[in-house]
Amino acid sequence: MTGRSTDTQEDVHAGRQGHLLRERVKELTCLYSLSQLAHRPGVTLQEILQGTVDLLPVAWQSPDVAAARIVLDGQCFVTAGFAEGQPTQTARIVVDGRERGRIDVTYLKPSPPQDEGPFLKEERSLIDTVARQVAMIVQRRQADEDASRMHEQLRHADRLATIGQLAAGVAHELNEPLGSILGFAQLALKCPGLPDAAAGDLRKVVAAGLHAREIIRKLMLFARQMPPRKVPVSLNAIVEDGLSFLESRCVRSGIKVVRQFDPALPDVEVDPSQLHQVLVNLVVNAIQAMPRGGTLTLATTARDARICLVVEDTGIGMCEEVQKRIFLPFFTTKDIDEGTGLGLPVVHGIVVAHGGEIGVVSSPGRGTRFEVRFPCLRS
């Protein structure tokens, strides 16, 4: 009897050890597979999270009735059949000291009690380890994205600096011959007995020269060769004055103009002519974005120590890819006779030169909203 009892105890012990070994193998396999998944080329974070969820049930003691879920920043990744209300083992996902989500493993059917409800203590260790691994993956992805974004910003700044230097040089070189062309064309127009055809051609030369001079002026502004002359002004007055020149064009285009001005708006310290140019460029862009009519809303407000100007249209809108490029010099989606690709870069340059910011929100078919923010005038 004693020998048989000893054999039974050894069998139970061996069975227990074998069971623990199998569980350990499943845990290590899960962690190894997670590592392989995270280092797969081109895999997205969403694919990693869904793949991790799919790996988890197999690593638990009763994989046939186990289900898993990962919640990260409000996004949910689950296996089939996952349901609330069952005994659940949970681990928090903490990234840079902030809780961003959690991992849940649950059994869909009643299971015998173990170390932690129906779960083993080894499973507690595993789910905590997986949560730390997921947090490290998220942290690493964020660091990569931040580095990529910073690199792109540096490249963008370098491009702008190069274009600015080129623009300044081109503008200076063109100013003198362009002045001569305009001067001689205007003198020729004053010649007595000038045939009508020749006079018409000369007027076209003058008009083209003035248009070229305006482009050069925009290049000079973009290259910051013309510093702003700041004085305290009323933003409401500047906007109203600009609209007086543009409202008739809006009417002809079937565009309703809505004013939403803050009557108690403090003054802002800006160059009036440059602020007028900002308004005109934004309004003209809005008009061109509404070829079949629409509503143009201009609003002013004071918020967070900033004076804000909003120009919003109900036009064709822009996709995200276009929005990323609208402040790049010479980028335009318009026909060659409608735009030079300098309007919005000049607007951006003027706003930044005044210590301000400009933001845009747009989507195709839903219009565009530009918001320009200037610092409040110091008292």
C-alpha distance (Angstrom), angle and dihedral (degrees) to the residues before:
residue distance angle dihedral
M1 . . .
T2 3.76 . .
G3 3.78 92.6 .
R4 3.78 92.4 47.9
S5 3.83 91.3 49.7
T6 3.78 91.0 50.1
D7 3.80 90.6 50.5
T8 3.80 90.0 50.9
Q9 3.82 92.3 50.5
E10 3.79 90.7 48.7
D11 3.81 90.5 49.0
V12 3.81 90.6 50.4
H13 3.79 90.6 47.3
A14 3.79 92.2 47.5
G15 3.80 90.1 47.4
R16 3.76 90.3 50.5
Q17 3.79 92.0 49.5
G18 3.78 90.9 47.3
H19 3.78 90.4 50.7
L20 3.82 92.2 49.7
L21 3.80 90.1 47.7
R22 3.80 91.6 52.2
E23 3.82 90.3 48.7
R24 3.79 90.7 49.1
V25 3.81 91.1 50.2
K26 3.82 89.8 51.6
E27 3.81 91.0 50.2
L28 3.80 93.6 49.0
T29 3.81 90.6 45.4
C30 3.82 89.7 52.5
L31 3.81 92.8 50.3
Y32 3.81 92.4 44.9
S33 3.81 91.8 49.6
L34 3.81 90.1 48.7
S35 3.81 90.2 52.6
Q36 3.80 91.2 49.1
L37 3.80 91.1 48.6
A38 3.81 93.5 49.7
H39 3.81 92.2 52.4
R40 3.79 96.5 46.0
P41 3.86 108.8 122.7
G42 3.78 115.1 -107.1
V43 3.80 96.2 5.7
T44 3.80 115.3 145.0
L45 3.79 125.5 -133.8
Q46 3.81 89.5 -113.0
E47 3.82 90.4 54.7
I48 3.81 90.6 49.2
L49 3.80 92.0 51.4
Q50 3.80 94.0 47.6
G51 3.79 90.3 45.7
T52 3.82 90.5 50.8
V53 3.80 91.2 51.5
D54 3.79 90.0 51.9
L55 3.83 91.0 51.0
L56 3.80 96.7 52.0
P57 3.85 105.3 70.9
V58 3.80 92.3 54.3
A59 3.82 90.2 57.6
W60 3.83 93.9 56.4
Q61 3.81 125.9 89.0
S62 3.83 95.2 -106.9
P63 3.82 104.8 32.7
D64 3.83 93.5 168.9
V65 3.81 92.0 67.6
A66 3.82 99.3 28.5
A67 3.80 124.4 107.3
A68 3.80 130.9 179.3
R69 3.78 141.2 -156.6
I70 3.80 136.0 -171.7
V71 3.80 120.1 -161.8
L72 3.81 115.7 -168.8
D73 3.80 124.4 170.2
G74 3.80 90.6 -22.0
Q75 3.81 94.3 -50.3
C76 3.80 115.4 119.8
F77 3.82 127.4 -150.8
V78 3.82 117.2 -176.3
T79 3.78 143.7 168.1
A80 3.79 120.9 -123.2
G81 3.77 115.3 -74.4
F82 3.79 98.1 17.0
A83 3.81 109.4 157.4
E84 3.78 137.3 175.8
G85 3.79 123.0 -119.7
Q86 3.81 98.8 49.7
P87 3.84 125.5 109.3
T88 3.80 103.4 -76.5
Q89 3.78 135.9 -168.6
T90 3.80 111.1 -148.3
A91 3.80 136.1 -170.6
R92 3.80 126.0 -176.1
I93 3.82 122.2 -124.3
V94 3.81 105.6 -137.8
V95 3.82 118.7 -175.0
D96 3.82 119.3 -175.1
G97 3.78 90.7 -15.8
R98 3.83 94.0 -52.5
E99 3.78 124.4 107.7
R100 3.79 107.8 -122.8
G101 3.79 101.3 169.7
R102 3.79 145.2 -46.7
I103 3.80 145.9 -108.9
D104 3.82 119.5 -125.8
V105 3.80 128.2 -168.5
T106 3.78 117.6 -176.0
Y107 3.80 139.2 174.7
L108 3.80 114.4 -126.8
K109 3.83 92.3 -154.4
P110 3.83 132.3 40.2
S111 3.81 112.9 -82.4
P112 3.83 132.0 -170.8
P113 3.82 115.4 -88.0
Q114 3.79 116.3 -95.9
D115 3.83 134.5 166.6
E116 3.82 95.4 -50.5
G117 3.77 109.0 22.3
P118 3.81 104.6 -65.3
F119 3.82 91.0 -19.3
L120 3.81 131.7 94.3
K121 3.80 122.7 -123.1
E122 3.81 87.0 -120.8
E123 3.82 87.9 59.2
R124 3.80 89.3 53.4
S125 3.80 88.6 54.3
L126 3.81 90.8 47.4
I127 3.81 97.0 49.5
D128 3.82 90.7 47.8
T129 3.80 90.0 50.0
V130 3.81 91.9 48.8
A131 3.82 90.0 49.3
R132 3.81 90.1 53.5
Q133 3.81 91.1 47.2
V134 3.81 91.4 50.6
A135 3.83 90.0 48.7
M136 3.82 90.0 51.8
I137 3.81 91.0 49.1
V138 3.83 91.5 50.4
Q139 3.81 91.2 46.6
R140 3.81 91.6 49.4
R141 3.81 92.3 48.0
Q142 3.80 90.8 50.5
A143 3.81 91.2 49.7
D144 3.82 90.2 50.7
E145 3.81 91.6 48.5
D146 3.82 92.0 47.7
A147 3.80 90.9 49.7
S148 3.81 91.4 48.0
R149 3.82 91.5 48.1
M150 3.81 91.7 48.7
H151 3.80 90.8 48.8
E152 3.80 90.6 51.4
Q153 3.81 91.2 48.8
L154 3.80 90.3 51.5
R155 3.81 90.7 49.3
H156 3.80 89.9 48.1
A157 3.82 91.9 49.9
D158 3.79 90.6 48.0
R159 3.81 91.5 50.7
L160 3.80 91.2 49.1
A161 3.80 92.0 48.8
T162 3.80 91.4 49.8
I163 3.80 93.2 46.8
G164 3.81 89.8 46.1
Q165 3.82 91.6 54.8
L166 3.80 90.7 46.2
A167 3.81 92.0 47.1
A168 3.81 92.7 50.5
G169 3.82 91.7 50.0
V170 3.81 93.8 46.2
A171 3.81 92.1 46.8
H172 3.81 93.2 51.7
E173 3.80 92.4 46.5
L174 3.82 93.5 49.0
N175 3.79 98.7 43.7
E176 3.82 96.2 75.1
P177 3.83 99.6 48.2
L178 3.80 90.4 40.4
G179 3.81 90.4 53.5
S180 3.79 89.3 52.0
I181 3.82 92.4 49.5
L182 3.80 91.7 50.9
G183 3.79 93.4 43.9
F184 3.81 95.7 50.4
A185 3.81 92.6 42.5
Q186 3.81 91.1 52.7
L187 3.82 91.1 46.6
A188 3.80 91.0 49.6
L189 3.80 89.8 53.1
K190 3.81 88.6 61.1
C191 3.80 93.9 56.2
P192 3.84 111.8 117.6
G193 3.79 117.4 -116.6
L194 3.81 93.9 21.0
P195 3.81 110.2 165.9
D196 3.80 114.6 -113.6
A197 3.82 92.4 -120.5
A198 3.81 92.0 52.6
A199 3.81 91.0 46.5
G200 3.80 90.2 51.9
D201 3.79 91.1 50.4
L202 3.81 91.5 48.8
R203 3.79 91.2 50.7
K204 3.81 88.0 54.1
V205 3.82 89.1 51.2
V206 3.82 90.3 51.7
A207 3.81 92.1 47.4
A208 3.81 91.6 49.0
G209 3.80 90.3 47.0
L210 3.80 92.1 51.4
H211 3.80 89.7 48.8
A212 3.82 90.1 51.0
R213 3.81 90.4 48.3
E214 3.81 89.6 53.2
I215 3.81 90.1 52.6
I216 3.80 89.7 50.3
R217 3.79 89.9 50.1
K218 3.79 89.2 53.5
L219 3.79 90.1 48.8
M220 3.81 89.4 52.2
L221 3.78 90.3 50.4
F222 3.78 91.4 48.3
A223 3.79 91.2 49.5
R224 3.85 88.1 46.8
Q225 3.78 92.7 -123.0
M226 3.82 89.1 135.5
P227 3.83 109.0 59.2
P228 3.81 116.3 -152.3
R229 3.81 119.4 -103.6
K230 3.79 100.6 -140.8
V231 3.79 123.7 -154.5
P232 3.82 131.6 159.4
V233 3.81 109.2 -90.6
S234 3.79 139.6 162.9
L235 3.80 110.6 -104.8
N236 3.82 89.3 -155.4
A237 3.81 90.3 56.6
I238 3.82 92.6 48.7
V239 3.81 91.6 50.3
E240 3.81 93.3 45.9
D241 3.81 90.9 48.6
G242 3.81 91.3 49.9
L243 3.78 92.0 48.7
S244 3.80 90.9 53.9
F245 3.81 87.8 69.1
L246 3.80 96.9 40.4
E247 3.79 105.9 36.8
S248 3.80 94.6 80.9
R249 3.79 89.1 54.9
C250 3.81 88.7 51.5
V251 3.80 90.7 52.2
R252 3.81 91.5 51.0
S253 3.81 89.4 50.7
G254 3.81 93.9 50.3
I255 3.81 92.9 -110.6
K256 3.79 121.5 147.0
V257 3.82 113.7 -143.5
V258 3.81 116.9 -145.2
R259 3.82 120.0 -167.2
Q260 3.80 120.3 -157.0
F261 3.80 104.1 172.9
D262 3.78 125.3 168.9
P263 3.85 103.4 -129.3
A264 3.82 91.7 -158.1
L265 3.81 94.0 51.9
P266 3.84 112.9 144.5
D267 3.79 119.5 -127.1
V268 3.78 119.1 -91.8
E269 3.82 126.0 -144.6
V270 3.79 107.0 -125.0
D271 3.78 143.9 127.1
P272 3.84 101.0 -91.2
S273 3.81 95.1 -149.1
Q274 3.80 92.5 49.7
L275 3.80 92.7 46.2
H276 3.81 87.6 50.1
Q277 3.80 88.0 53.6
V278 3.82 90.8 51.1
L279 3.80 90.1 52.9
V280 3.80 94.8 45.6
N281 3.81 93.6 48.8
L282 3.81 92.9 49.0
V283 3.81 93.9 45.2
V284 3.81 93.6 46.3
N285 3.80 89.5 49.9
A286 3.80 89.0 51.2
I287 3.80 92.1 49.6
Q288 3.81 91.5 50.3
A289 3.80 89.3 49.6
M290 3.83 90.6 58.8
P291 3.83 105.2 55.7
R292 3.81 91.0 157.1
G293 3.79 95.6 44.1
G294 3.76 130.9 -99.4
T295 3.78 141.1 154.3
L296 3.80 126.6 -51.6
T297 3.80 114.1 -162.8
L298 3.80 122.7 -166.2
A299 3.79 117.0 -173.2
T300 3.78 135.6 174.1
T301 3.78 127.0 -164.1
A302 3.80 143.1 154.8
R303 3.80 115.8 -122.7
D304 3.81 135.2 159.3
A305 3.83 94.8 -7.6
R306 3.80 89.0 -50.7
I307 3.78 133.6 111.2
C308 3.80 107.9 -138.4
L309 3.80 131.6 -156.5
V310 3.81 117.0 -168.6
V311 3.81 122.7 -165.3
E312 3.79 110.8 -175.8
D313 3.80 131.1 174.2
T314 3.80 136.5 -176.6
G315 3.79 93.1 -137.3
I316 3.78 137.5 122.3
G317 3.81 94.9 -59.9
M318 3.79 128.2 -154.7
C319 3.78 135.4 -93.1
E320 3.79 120.0 -121.7
E321 3.80 93.0 -102.6
V322 3.83 92.3 55.8
Q323 3.83 91.3 46.2
K324 3.80 89.6 58.2
R325 3.82 91.0 57.4
I326 3.80 106.0 36.9
F327 3.81 94.0 99.7
L328 3.82 93.3 50.3
P329 3.83 111.7 107.1
F330 3.81 115.2 -105.1
F331 3.80 93.8 9.1
T332 3.79 109.8 130.6
T333 3.79 138.7 154.2
K334 3.81 91.9 -159.8
D335 3.78 129.4 97.6
I336 3.79 115.2 -86.5
D337 3.83 92.2 -105.1
E338 3.82 93.1 50.7
G339 3.78 104.4 52.1
T340 3.81 144.7 16.2
G341 3.80 97.0 -158.7
L342 3.81 89.8 -117.2
G343 3.82 102.2 95.8
L344 3.79 99.8 84.0
P345 3.84 95.2 35.3
V346 3.82 87.5 54.5
V347 3.82 90.1 48.1
H348 3.80 89.2 50.6
G349 3.81 91.8 47.7
I350 3.82 92.8 49.8
V351 3.80 93.4 47.4
V352 3.81 93.4 48.2
A353 3.83 91.5 45.7
H354 3.82 87.1 57.5
G355 3.81 91.8 52.0
G356 3.79 91.1 -105.9
E357 3.79 138.3 125.1
I358 3.78 135.1 -132.3
G359 3.79 126.9 -155.6
V360 3.78 133.6 -177.3
V361 3.79 133.3 -156.5
S362 3.79 117.8 -173.8
S363 3.78 144.4 146.2
P364 3.81 131.0 -175.7
G365 3.79 112.4 -84.7
R366 3.81 93.9 5.4
G367 3.77 103.6 79.2
T368 3.78 134.9 -116.8
R369 3.79 134.4 -85.8
F370 3.80 121.5 -159.8
E371 3.79 117.8 -169.8
V372 3.81 119.1 -167.3
R373 3.81 117.5 -167.1
F374 3.81 124.7 -165.2
P375 3.80 127.8 -177.3
C376 3.82 114.2 -99.9
L377 3.79 115.6 -104.8
R378 3.79 109.0 -94.2
S379 3.78 112.0 -119.4
